[in-house]
Amino acid sequence: MRILLGLLFCFHYQHAFALGKIEIQVDLAPTGSFVATSRSLRGHAAFIKAKLKSTKIEVDTSSFETGIALRNEHFRHRLQYEKYPVASLDEIKLHGDFKTGNGSGLLFVRGHTEKIQFSYQIEDQIIRASFLVSAKKFGIKNVAYMGVGVRDKMKVVAYIPLVNLKLKNQF
């Protein structure tokens, strides 16, 4: 019985402290696209007195993978991962219910801060928040390689763990 309780506790503990994921959809010009993914998203959300609250959300800028080694290098270089090892979303405000809603926050990337608006859906203890960003607003301009350029607007989707506050209370 002790072993079973220990395993259950470990499962819940692991779930409560699980890292999230972030995906950035990059559209190319004249045609094509790719997705840069990081599984190093840190932060979480929880319901407190029927209101959804979130901690600061962070991601390591050196952790993005695009499926091609050279593109990984270029993507990380454009994020200036050595100078700015972390991108973050802070001062998060959430409005909605137990399934969907909207929010806002301050996005910090490459030394630039921009207020963003996002929508979210909750499913299976994960909050899926999505928003558009302009690369130019974060100082990323004139990105091209062998005649293929990057379009300015990028769709960002963050998968944020929804935790049980009985296990982790950081609000």
C-alpha positions, 0 to 999 in steps of 0.5 A: 500500500505504501508503494502505491501511495508513493507512486501516486504521489510521485505521479501527481508531483511530477505532473504538477512540476511538469514543463510546458511547451511552446511552438512558434509557427514561422511563415516563409516568403515566398512560400513555406513554413516551419515550427520552432518548438521548445519543451523548456517552458517553465511556469504554471497556472491554477484556479484560485477561488474560481479565478485562473491565475498564472505565474511568470512564464519563461522559456530558454531561448537556446532550447528551440528545435526546428527539425534542421540543425542549421536552422536551429542555429540561425533561429537561436542566433536571431533570438540572441540566446547568449545575451538573452538566455530567457524569454518571458511573459509576465504581469499576466492577466486572465479573464474567462472560465474553466474552458476558454478565455482571454488574457494579456501580459508583457512579453520580453524577448531580446531586450524588448518588451511588448504588451500582448493579447492572447486567447486560451483554451483548457483541456486535460490540465493544460492551458493552450494560449495562442497569440501573434507577434511581430518579429520587428517589434522585438528587433528581428528584421531582414531575416533571409537565407538563400533567397527565402525570407521570414514573414513578420507575423508569427503565431505562438502557442504555449502549452502551460500546465494547470496545477493542483494548488494543494501540491504547489502554491506559488501565487 
